[in-house]
Amino acid sequence: MKDDDQENRPRMRYFRYAVFSLTALLVLSLGFALIPPEPPAPAEPPFSEQARAAALEEALRLRSAGLELGAAGGNVSTGGTAAAPMDQVVTLLTFQARALLLPDSPASAEARASATATATASLPAGAPPTVAPPSSAPPAQVTVAGFAAALAASGQQRLKDAETADGGISRLLAGSGIAQLLAAEQLGAKASPSRGDQGQQGMAQDGTAPEGTAATPGSTEPAAASACPSAPPGQADANVDANAAEGTVDDNGVSVGAALVAAAEAELETVYGYQAALTRLPPEAVRAASDHLKQHQDLADQAATISRLHCGTPAPQPPGYVLDQEFLDAPAAGLARLEADTLPAYGDIVAITDGSTRAWALSALQGGARRAQHWGAGPDPLPGLVLDEAQLPPLPG
């Protein structure tokens, strides 16, 4: 009897172990079943929205730094001479930030709330990264020269993002970037006059595209031949943008070909204006006007050629244009107006093309804004884009 009890004890012990193990396993299984699963990660914003949010964040950051500099009268070493230009830059950045907040177009109310978060979000594979705000923000003890450098870095990044962003966002980024670059050059010249011309480096005369890059836009797209049967012989396999072959249009129904034709016509009118102004300008301005005239002749030829590849039909050049007395009395101001009038056409082309056609339009847009400024045009916060300031939303408090 005693031997039987001793034999049964190990068996009971094993049985208890089994029961306890099964009970623990059952409790753990129920626990795991009752734990709610982690919610899926939010979808990554598209590149255009990330670029817009980064531009908004940078504009607000630079605006805050500019307000501080303006209140202090600029860098002490400049004797406060940068205060007025700084006020202009703050106004420019304020306009840009409000445009980047524009509901239902470049941005939305939901995007405004997440601007800071999306500005530093990771970008889709293969997309050019946007600048994280801290990288180009001015240092804590900012100077006019440091602010100008940060403004130029922001402008360059906006232009880089404009090469890839979608439609209207691309035009908005392009205008913001060009305006920031030009403002940075003016501030840099004020802060360090001996280096004022350095902002012009790396560009051909007044911002036009380097030779060999403007006349051959796009990537080879065989579909273009059938999409545009009227193309001249030998251009059936020419370089055009794929989206243009599909008849891309902007929000106003303007096709790529029509936008390019409009640009060519604006260039021809500007050429006529320069020819008329050459005999009325002071001697010291004639050389610059001659250089600009040659640039506009080239741009007119390029726009006409590219328009044919996009099924556009350039109109014959009229024998002349009407120049009012105001232009004849003040030719420099008249040239500034002509230059400004060419910008919306290039803004349209930026918005409805991609690839090297867009790159060509971006270069032409930057060159036109720079030439308009050369002839005395006031700072344009968004070259190539016409917005009614009254329709822009106010900045959040």
C-alpha positions as CSV (number, residue, x, y, z in Angstrom):
1,M,0.0,0.0,0.0
2,K,2.8,2.4,0.9
3,D,4.6,1.5,-2.3
4,D,1.5,2.3,-4.3
5,D,1.3,5.8,-2.8
6,Q,4.9,6.5,-3.6
7,E,4.3,5.4,-7.2
8,N,1.2,7.6,-7.6
9,R,2.8,10.8,-6.2
10,P,5.0,11.4,-9.3
11,R,2.0,10.8,-11.5
12,M,-0.1,13.3,-9.7
13,R,2.7,15.8,-9.8
14,Y,3.0,15.5,-13.6
15,F,-0.8,15.7,-13.9
16,R,-0.8,19.0,-11.9
17,Y,2.0,20.4,-14.0
18,A,0.0,19.6,-17.2
19,V,-3.1,21.2,-15.8
20,F,-1.2,24.3,-14.7
21,S,0.5,24.6,-18.1
22,L,-2.7,24.2,-20.0
23,T,-4.4,26.8,-17.8
24,A,-1.5,29.3,-18.3
25,L,-1.6,28.7,-22.0
26,L,-5.3,29.3,-22.1
27,V,-5.0,32.6,-20.1
28,L,-2.2,33.8,-22.4
29,S,-4.2,33.0,-25.5
30,L,-7.2,34.8,-24.2
31,G,-5.1,37.8,-23.2
32,F,-3.5,38.0,-26.7
33,A,-7.0,37.7,-28.3
34,L,-8.3,40.6,-26.1
35,I,-5.4,43.0,-26.8
36,P,-6.6,45.4,-29.6
37,P,-4.3,45.4,-32.7
38,E,-2.2,48.4,-33.4
39,P,-3.9,50.8,-35.8
40,P,-2.3,50.9,-39.3
41,A,0.3,53.6,-39.9
42,P,-1.2,56.6,-41.6
43,A,-0.6,56.8,-45.4
44,E,2.4,58.8,-46.4
45,P,1.4,62.2,-47.9
46,P,2.2,62.6,-51.6
47,F,5.4,64.3,-52.5
48,S,3.6,67.5,-53.7
49,E,1.9,67.9,-50.3
50,Q,5.2,67.3,-48.4
51,A,6.9,69.9,-50.6
52,R,4.1,72.4,-50.0
53,A,4.2,71.8,-46.3
54,A,8.0,72.2,-46.2
55,A,7.7,75.4,-48.1
56,L,5.0,76.7,-45.7
57,E,7.1,75.8,-42.7
58,E,10.2,77.5,-44.1
59,A,8.3,80.6,-45.1
60,L,6.9,81.0,-41.6
61,R,10.3,80.4,-40.0
62,L,12.1,82.9,-42.3
63,R,9.3,85.4,-41.7
64,S,9.7,85.2,-38.0
65,A,13.5,85.7,-38.3
66,G,12.9,88.6,-40.7
67,L,10.5,90.3,-38.3
68,E,13.2,90.1,-35.6
69,L,15.8,91.5,-37.9
70,G,13.5,94.3,-39.0
71,A,12.7,95.2,-35.4
72,A,16.4,95.4,-34.7
73,G,17.1,97.6,-37.7
74,G,19.1,94.8,-39.4
75,N,22.7,93.9,-38.5
76,V,24.5,96.5,-36.4
77,S,27.3,96.5,-38.9
78,T,25.0,97.8,-41.7
79,G,23.9,100.7,-39.6
80,G,20.3,99.7,-40.0
81,T,20.4,100.2,-43.8
82,A,18.8,96.8,-44.4
83,A,15.6,97.7,-42.4
84,A,13.6,98.7,-45.5
85,P,14.6,95.8,-47.7
86,M,13.9,93.5,-44.7
87,D,10.4,94.9,-44.5
88,Q,9.9,94.0,-48.1
89,V,11.1,90.5,-47.6
90,V,8.8,90.0,-44.6
91,T,5.9,91.2,-46.7
92,L,6.9,88.8,-49.5
93,L,7.2,85.9,-47.1
94,T,3.8,86.7,-45.6
95,F,2.2,86.7,-49.0
96,Q,3.8,83.4,-49.8
97,A,2.8,81.8,-46.6
98,R,-0.8,82.9,-47.1
99,A,-0.7,81.5,-50.6
100,L,0.6,78.2,-49.3
101,L,-2.4,78.1,-47.0
102,L,-4.9,78.7,-49.8
103,P,-7.8,76.2,-49.3
104,D,-8.8,73.9,-52.0
105,S,-5.9,74.8,-54.2
106,P,-2.3,74.6,-53.0
107,A,-3.3,73.4,-49.5
108,S,-6.2,72.5,-47.3
109,A,-7.2,73.2,-43.8
110,E,-6.2,69.7,-42.8
111,A,-2.8,70.2,-44.4
112,R,-2.3,73.5,-42.6
113,A,-2.7,71.7,-39.2
114,S,-0.1,69.2,-40.1
115,A,2.4,71.5,-41.9
116,T,5.1,71.0,-39.2
117,A,4.8,67.2,-39.1
118,T,4.7,66.7,-42.9
119,A,7.6,69.0,-43.5
120,T,10.0,66.5,-42.0
121,A,8.3,63.3,-43.1
122,S,10.2,60.8,-45.2
123,L,9.7,61.2,-48.9
124,P,8.7,58.5,-51.5
125,A,11.6,56.5,-52.9
126,G,13.3,58.3,-55.8
127,A,11.8,61.7,-55.1
128,P,14.1,64.6,-54.4
129,P,14.1,65.4,-50.7
130,T,12.8,68.7,-49.4
131,V,14.8,70.8,-47.0
132,A,14.0,70.1,-43.4
133,P,13.3,73.5,-41.8
134,P,16.1,73.6,-39.3
135,S,18.8,73.0,-42.0
136,S,18.3,76.3,-43.8
137,A,16.9,78.3,-40.9
138,P,19.0,81.2,-39.8
139,P,21.1,80.8,-36.7
140,A,19.9,82.1,-33.3
141,Q,21.9,85.3,-33.5
142,V,21.0,86.0,-37.1
143,T,22.6,88.7,-39.2
144,V,21.4,90.1,-42.5
145,A,24.0,88.1,-44.4
146,G,23.1,84.9,-42.6
147,F,19.4,85.5,-43.2
148,A,20.1,86.1,-46.9
149,A,22.0,82.9,-47.2
150,A,19.1,81.0,-45.5
151,L,16.6,82.7,-47.8
152,A,18.6,81.7,-50.9
153,A,18.9,78.1,-49.7
154,S,15.1,78.0,-49.2
155,G,14.6,79.4,-52.7
156,Q,16.9,76.8,-54.3
157,Q,15.0,74.0,-52.6
158,R,11.6,75.3,-53.6
159,L,12.8,75.4,-57.3
160,K,14.2,71.8,-56.9
161,D,10.9,70.6,-55.6
162,A,9.0,72.4,-58.3
163,E,10.7,70.2,-60.9
164,T,8.8,67.1,-59.5
165,A,5.7,68.5,-57.8
166,D,2.3,68.3,-59.4
167,G,0.6,71.0,-61.4
168,G,-0.5,74.0,-59.4
169,I,1.8,73.1,-56.5
170,S,4.8,73.2,-58.9
171,R,3.9,76.7,-60.1
172,L,3.4,77.9,-56.5
173,L,6.8,76.4,-55.4
174,A,8.5,77.9,-58.5
175,G,7.2,81.4,-57.8
176,S,8.1,81.2,-54.2
177,G,11.6,79.9,-54.9
178,I,12.4,82.5,-57.6
179,A,11.1,85.4,-55.4
180,Q,13.2,84.2,-52.5
181,L,16.3,83.9,-54.6
182,L,15.9,87.4,-55.9
183,A,15.2,88.8,-52.5
184,A,18.2,87.0,-51.1
185,E,20.5,88.6,-53.7
186,Q,19.2,92.1,-52.9
187,L,19.7,91.5,-49.2
188,G,23.2,90.0,-49.8
189,A,24.2,93.1,-51.8
190,K,23.0,95.4,-49.0
191,A,24.9,93.3,-46.3
192,S,28.1,92.9,-48.4
193,P,28.2,95.2,-51.4
194,S,31.5,93.8,-52.6
195,R,29.8,90.4,-53.0
196,G,26.5,91.6,-54.4
197,D,27.0,90.0,-57.8
198,Q,27.7,86.6,-56.5
199,G,24.1,85.7,-56.6
200,Q,24.3,86.0,-60.4
201,Q,26.9,83.2,-60.7
202,G,26.0,79.9,-62.2
203,M,23.5,81.4,-64.6
204,A,23.7,82.7,-68.1
205,Q,22.8,86.3,-68.8
206,D,20.1,87.3,-66.3
207,G,18.9,83.8,-65.5
208,T,18.3,82.3,-68.9
209,A,18.9,78.6,-69.4
210,P,22.4,77.5,-70.3
211,E,23.1,76.9,-73.9
212,G,21.9,73.5,-75.2
213,T,19.3,72.9,-72.5
214,A,16.3,74.9,-73.5
215,A,15.7,73.8,-77.1
216,T,15.3,70.1,-76.5
217,P,12.8,69.6,-73.8
218,G,11.3,66.3,-72.6
219,S,12.0,62.7,-73.0
220,T,11.5,60.6,-76.2
221,E,7.8,59.8,-76.5
222,P,6.8,57.9,-79.7
223,A,3.1,58.6,-79.1
224,A,3.7,62.3,-79.8
225,A,3.9,61.5,-83.5
226,S,0.4,60.2,-83.8
227,A,-0.9,62.7,-81.3
228,C,0.3,65.6,-83.4
229,P,0.2,64.5,-87.1
230,S,0.9,68.1,-88.2
231,A,4.4,68.1,-86.8
232,P,7.1,68.9,-89.4
233,P,8.9,65.9,-91.0
234,G,11.8,64.7,-89.0
235,Q,10.2,65.7,-85.7
236,A,8.0,62.6,-85.3
237,D,10.4,61.1,-82.8
238,A,11.3,64.5,-81.3
239,N,11.7,65.0,-77.6
240,V,8.5,66.0,-76.0
241,D,6.8,65.3,-72.6
242,A,4.6,62.3,-72.3
243,N,1.8,64.2,-70.6
244,A,1.8,66.8,-73.4
245,A,1.2,64.0,-76.0
246,E,-1.9,63.2,-74.0
247,G,-3.2,66.8,-74.3
248,T,-2.6,67.9,-70.8
249,V,-4.5,71.1,-69.8
250,D,-4.4,73.4,-66.8
251,D,-7.3,74.4,-64.5
252,N,-8.4,77.0,-67.1
253,G,-8.5,74.5,-70.0
254,V,-5.2,75.7,-71.5
255,S,-3.3,73.0,-73.4
256,V,0.4,72.7,-73.5
257,G,0.5,73.8,-77.1
258,A,-1.6,76.8,-76.5
259,A,0.4,77.8,-73.5
260,L,3.6,77.6,-75.5
261,V,2.1,79.6,-78.4
262,A,1.1,82.3,-75.9
263,A,4.6,82.4,-74.5
264,A,6.0,82.7,-78.1
265,E,3.6,85.6,-78.8
266,A,4.5,87.4,-75.6
267,E,8.2,87.0,-76.4
268,L,7.7,88.5,-79.9
269,E,5.9,91.5,-78.4
270,T,8.8,91.9,-75.9
271,V,11.3,91.7,-78.7
272,Y,9.5,94.6,-80.4
273,G,9.5,96.6,-77.2
274,Y,13.3,96.1,-76.7
275,Q,13.9,97.1,-80.3
276,A,12.0,100.3,-79.8
277,A,13.6,101.0,-76.4
278,L,17.2,100.7,-77.6
279,T,17.2,104.1,-79.2
280,R,15.6,105.7,-76.1
281,L,17.5,104.2,-73.2
282,P,20.5,106.0,-71.7
283,P,23.9,104.7,-73.0
284,E,24.8,102.8,-69.8
285,A,21.6,100.7,-70.2
286,V,22.0,99.8,-73.9
287,R,24.3,96.9,-73.4
288,A,22.0,95.1,-71.0
289,A,19.0,95.8,-73.2
290,S,20.9,94.3,-76.2
291,D,21.7,91.2,-74.2
292,H,18.1,90.9,-73.1
293,L,16.8,91.4,-76.6
294,K,18.9,88.4,-77.8
295,Q,17.6,86.3,-75.0
296,H,14.0,87.1,-75.9
297,Q,14.6,86.3,-79.6
298,D,16.0,82.9,-78.6
299,L,13.1,82.3,-76.2
300,A,10.6,83.2,-78.9
301,D,12.2,80.7,-81.3
302,Q,12.4,78.0,-78.7
303,A,8.8,78.5,-77.6
304,A,7.5,78.3,-81.2
305,T,9.5,75.2,-81.9
306,I,8.4,73.4,-78.7
307,S,4.8,74.4,-79.3
308,R,4.8,72.6,-82.7
309,L,5.9,69.5,-80.9
310,H,2.9,69.8,-78.7
311,C,0.4,70.4,-81.5
312,G,0.4,74.2,-81.1
313,T,0.2,76.5,-84.2
314,P,2.2,79.7,-83.7
315,A,0.6,82.7,-85.3
316,P,2.6,84.7,-87.8
317,Q,4.5,87.6,-86.3
318,P,2.6,90.8,-86.8
319,P,4.4,93.7,-88.4
320,G,4.4,95.7,-85.2
321,Y,2.8,96.4,-81.9
322,V,1.3,99.4,-80.3
323,L,3.5,101.2,-77.8
324,D,1.8,103.8,-75.7
325,Q,3.3,107.2,-74.9
326,E,4.1,106.1,-71.4
327,F,6.4,103.4,-72.7
328,L,8.1,105.8,-75.0
329,D,8.6,108.4,-72.3
330,A,10.0,105.8,-69.7
331,P,11.3,102.9,-71.7
332,A,13.0,101.2,-68.7
333,A,9.7,101.0,-66.8
334,G,8.0,99.9,-70.0
335,L,10.5,97.0,-70.3
336,A,9.8,96.0,-66.7
337,R,6.1,95.8,-67.5
338,L,6.8,93.7,-70.7
339,E,9.0,91.4,-68.8
340,A,6.3,90.9,-66.1
341,D,3.7,90.3,-68.7
342,T,5.6,87.2,-70.0
343,L,5.7,85.5,-66.6
344,P,2.1,84.1,-66.4
345,A,2.6,82.2,-69.7
346,Y,5.6,80.4,-68.3
347,G,3.8,79.7,-65.0
348,D,1.1,78.0,-67.1
349,I,3.7,75.9,-68.8
350,V,5.3,74.9,-65.5
351,A,1.9,73.8,-64.2
352,I,0.9,71.6,-67.2
353,T,4.2,70.0,-68.2
354,D,7.0,67.9,-66.7
355,G,10.5,66.8,-67.5
356,S,12.7,69.1,-69.5
357,T,9.9,71.1,-70.9
358,R,9.1,72.2,-67.3
359,A,12.8,72.7,-66.7
360,W,12.9,75.0,-69.7
361,A,9.9,76.9,-68.5
362,L,11.3,77.2,-65.0
363,S,14.5,78.7,-66.4
364,A,12.6,81.1,-68.6
365,L,10.4,82.1,-65.7
366,Q,13.4,82.8,-63.5
367,G,15.1,84.8,-66.2
368,G,12.0,86.9,-66.9
369,A,11.6,87.7,-63.2
370,R,15.2,88.7,-62.9
371,R,15.1,91.0,-66.0
372,A,11.9,92.6,-64.7
373,Q,13.7,93.4,-61.5
374,H,16.7,94.7,-63.4
375,W,14.5,97.3,-65.1
376,G,13.0,98.4,-61.8
377,A,9.9,96.2,-61.3
378,G,8.9,95.9,-57.7
379,P,9.3,92.5,-55.9
380,D,6.8,89.9,-57.1
381,P,6.1,87.4,-54.3
382,L,5.0,84.7,-56.8
383,P,6.3,85.3,-60.3
384,G,4.2,83.4,-62.8
385,L,1.2,83.2,-60.6
386,V,-1.5,85.9,-60.3
387,L,-3.4,85.8,-57.0
388,D,-5.8,88.2,-55.4
389,E,-4.4,89.1,-52.0
390,A,-7.9,89.7,-50.7
391,Q,-8.8,86.1,-51.4
392,L,-5.9,84.7,-49.4
393,P,-6.6,83.3,-46.0
394,P,-4.9,85.1,-43.0
395,L,-2.0,83.5,-41.2
396,P,-2.9,81.6,-38.1
397,G,-2.3,83.5,-34.9
